Amino acid sequence: MDENQLFNEIVKLVRRLASGGDLPKGLTDAPLAATTQLDQLGLDSMAKVSLVSAFDHYLGIYVDAETIPEDESLGALAQRLAKHRK
C-alpha cells in the first residue's frame, strides 16, 4: 500500500470513527486533504488514541500516539505509516 492509498485509508478511518462517536461527529463529512493538520480535526487525547488504535486494528500498523505531532498533516501521517509498514 503506497502513501496515497494510506492517506485514503486514514480518511476512511477518520470518517468511520466519527460516525461511531469516537471522533468529533463533524468529521464524518468534513473536507479532509493531505494538507489537513491533526490539530485542525479537534481531537482530544482520547480521540487521538482511538485513531492510532484504529491504525493498528484496521491497517496492521502500530505507531505510538505520543510520537505524532499535533501539527502533522494527514499526508505526512500517511508517509509515517508507510515507513512503519515496511
N, C-alpha and C positions, 0 to 999 in steps of 0.2 A: 504494500500500500504506500503510495507516494504522498508527499506533503499536501497536495491539493485534495486527494481523497481523504486524508486525515482531517483537513480543515472541514470538509463536508460532513464527516462523521462527528466532529466536535459540534457543529451547528445542530445536527440531528439530536445529539445527546442533550444539548442545552434546551432545545425545544421539548424533548421528552421529559426531562426533569422539571421544567417549568410547568408543563401541563399536569404533572403529578404533584405539584406543590413543593418540590424540593428546592426550586429556584424561583425567583420572582415571576409571577404569572405573566407580566408584560413581555417576557422573553419568548413566549410561545409564537408571537408573530412580529417581533421587533426585527428591523433590518440588521443583520449581522454580516460584517465584512471582515476580510483578513486584517484590516487595519483597526477593527474594533478592539479596544483595550479591555482587559478584565475588570478594571475599576469602573468602567462605564456600564457594566452589567448589573451593578448594585448588589453584588454578592456579599453576604456576611461570612464569617469564618466557617460556619456550619455548611452553608451552601457551597463554598469552595471545596470543602472536604467531600461533599456529595458528588460534585463534579469530578474531582480527582478519583474518587472511588469508582465512578462510572467508567472512567478510562480503563481502569484495571478490569472491571467486571465485563464490559462490553467489547473492549478493544484488546484486552490482554496486555496492557501497557501500564506498568507501575511507575509512578513518579511521586515524589514527596511533595505534598502541598506547600510546605514551608520553603521550597526552593523556587517556587513560581512567583515572580514579582507581580505586584498588583497592576503595574503599568504595562505588562506584557500584552502584546496584541494576540488575537486569535491565530493569525498567520504564524507568528513567532512560536506560539504554543504548539502548532502543528509541526513545525520544524523540530521543536524539542521532543515531541512524542515520536517523530520519525527516528531521531537519534537513539531514543530509549528502546525502540522496537528492534533495532539491529542486533 
